[in-house]
């Protein structure tokens, strides 16, 4: 099997009942998931805190090259709205440190109503960067974030901007911010969280990824409601492996 360097996975490691045959047998659900994928996004951290020991247990149950992305709590992003949240953020960083080398990224998803306020964003990302050197991806969902000023701020603090689908604007569909962190987050289209992507859409994504493989980009499928995420992820994996062979002339 051709090794393709992409952090490819789903926004949770649940395996739909109709897909169990495509994954390894035995062990925990995470261990079975990790027989096929080499990355996962921890969405549960958005809703509730986990003990550092829980993160340690997860990291110990997956292969050495497996990577986790952990979603910053909504208490920070949606309730505090990035302000006066130092202790909440510090607790989260401390907890996720339990993943050790398996922690590949922190995801900061912003609420649709949160506009770009440069002093607020500057203070928040500066504080976060003082806490951890781990790669960070930000998913803004208000049009004001897709501006030269916002992009410059993200670059300054080494924050990648998520390439989302469905996209709020044309700019939102392509990676932005710091080029060292590339994070595609596909939610399902036209029906978010449910719709599966066509082979053509996945092939286009595979082609886009070819020029970014050197930095091990992230691709997370969030269309988990009806099992499409795993299906799309496995298909993209197949396309990437095939394209890799083609690029190598094999």
Secondary structure, DSSP 8 states (H G I E B T S, - for coil): ------EEEESS----GGGGGGS--SS-HHHHHTTT-SEEEE-HHHHS---HHHHHHHHHTS-TT-EEEEE--HIIIIISTTSS-HHHHHHHHHHHGGGGGGEEEEEEE--TT----HHHHHHHHHHHHHH--S-EEEE--SGGGSSHHHHHHHHHTTEEE-EEES-SSTGGGS-EE-TT--EEEE--SSSTTT----HHHHHHHHHHHHTTGGG--EEEE---TTSHHHHHHHHHHHHHHHHHHHHTT-
